[in-house]
Amino acid sequence: MVKRDSFGTLPDGREVFVFTLRNERGMEVRLTNYGATIVSILAPDREGRLADVVLGYDSLRQYLDGKHYFGCTVGRYANRIAGGRFMLDGNEVRLATNDGPNHLHGGVKGFDKVLWEAEERILPEGPAVLLHYVSTDGEEGYPGTLDVHVTITLTADNTLRIVSEATSDKTTVVNLTNHSYFNLAGAGEGDVSGQILTIAANRFTPVDSTQIPLGRYRDVAGTPFDFRTPRAIGDRIDEDDVQLRIGSGYDHHYVLNRNVGGLILAARAEDPRSGRVLEVRTTEPGLQLYTGNHLDGTIGKGGKRYARRGGFCLETQHAPDTPNHPSFQSATLHPGGKYHSETEFVFSTTPR
């Protein structure tokens, strides 16, 4: 089923909606067309008990005032671009800077802060919401009018599927992602240090003091960034490593091990106590691991406090600052081309 309800009104009077997707197994996802944002995911534990496993807010006002990008669709370019500038077709593009000297997550008013058109549907795969936004030429400094479609579907096998597509009338750059924070024990139920993580990546992207890539990849072997085999998120997070100090923990891009096209398994997370498992599959070349290092006790849903490291993000995407690094996989979109990205969040449980 899919249901639409009012979520409040914006200061300009436009109404915002929240949509509820539910499958026959009882899993439920709520999302809003403000920021194309996932508000809640009710997933069962090994005993069948449901808990909300993503961080977020109860009210539209909190999303309007929020600063942590809970659950939103990030764009036009996820992650950072150095100095808010890059060269494209021989011309310098200048973007808004909203993270010290750099551009972050689309700028001052990125896709997370706009109202998307939304239409509920029942697709063959399950209940869905089709979201649409037109980013005008010059918005936040980006060239080209970008026509964006994001489809969010809850399937019968407890998979949350996100498909993003875009076209542009001028050459531009595009890098979209979903910025959900997960806590498989339940949102607000402590930190995630004891949850077990695996990432299918042999390399990560080291950064400078402003979290801009140094322009090269580094092997994870022998470093605290090695999640090729399952281990607790908190096992090495506080080691004396310059990269961990820069991010105050993990806030780094991983280059996925990919030798085929299409969807691949990028990461797997597990909460040993509840038995909840999250697998992330994607068509993207990488993902950003962020361990909620800057959560500060923000009051979230149900009045719960989201303490430091109270959630982790697995943001499937291209590398940060790609437009300034020709050696990285390009995020350029040309007129006549189509940006297409798929990510699946697959929920299951382990036996006791």
C-alpha positions, 0 to 999 in steps of 0.5 A: 500500500501507499498512502499520502498525508499532509506533513505541514506547509512551507513558509510560502504556503505550499503544502508538503506531504508524507508518504507511507509505503508498506509491504505484505511482510509489515515493513514500512517506509515513510518519506516526504517530498521536502528534500525527497527525504526518507523519514522512517524505516520500520524493519523487523528484528529476528523476533519480528519486532519492528523498530525505526532504523533511520534517524530523522525528525517528527515535524517539517519544521525540524527538517527546515531547521536541521543541519545533518541532512537526515535521510534526504536526497543530496544534489546536484553534487553530493560531497565536497568540491574544492573551493566551490570551483572547477573547469568544465568545457574550458570555462570556470564554474563557480559554486556556492561555498557552504563548508568552509572554503568548499562546496558541500552537498549541492550548496546553500540550497541543495536538493535537500531543501527544495519541494519535489513534485510527487506521485504515489504509484503501485509498481510491479515491484511494490508501492512507490513514490515518483519524485520530480524536480527541475533545477534551473540553469545557474542554481547554486552556480551549476550550469544547465537546467537539470531535470531530475526523477527519483523513484523510491520503491519498497519491494515485497522482499524488504528492499528499499530501491532508489532509482535516480535519473537526470538530463540536462540541456547544457554540460554539467556535473551530477552526483546524487545520493541518499543521506540516510543515517542508519542505526540497526538497533533503532534510531536513538538507541545508543551509538553504532560502534558495536555494529558489524560492517563489511565494505567491498573495497580495497581502496579509499580516498585520503583527504586534506584538512578540509576533507578534499581528496589528495588526488590519489587512492590508498590501499586499505590493507594495514589501515583502520579503513580496512572493512574487507572482512566483517568487524565492528565499526568502533574497533579502530575508529579512535586510532591515532591515524591522521585520516581519522583525526581529520574526519573525527572518525570515518568520513571517507570515500571508498572505491568499490571493487567492481569488475561487472556492470549493474548492481553489485554488493557494496556493503553489509552491516549487522546489529548482533543483538537484534539480528537486523542486517542491511545490505547495500547494492549499487550501480555507483563506483563508490560510497562514502562511509560516515559514522555520525562523528558530528551528531551532537545530541540533536533531538530526533523522532520521539524526543530521542537524542542522537548522540555522537556516532548514533548512526552511520551513512553508506552514501553510494556516489562518485568520489568527492571533488571529481570535477577537479580530478581527471583521474577519478571517474567522471561525473559529467553529464552532456546534453542528450545523455542520461544520468542513471543511478540505482541503489538498493537497501536490503533488510533481513535478519540473522538467526539467533 
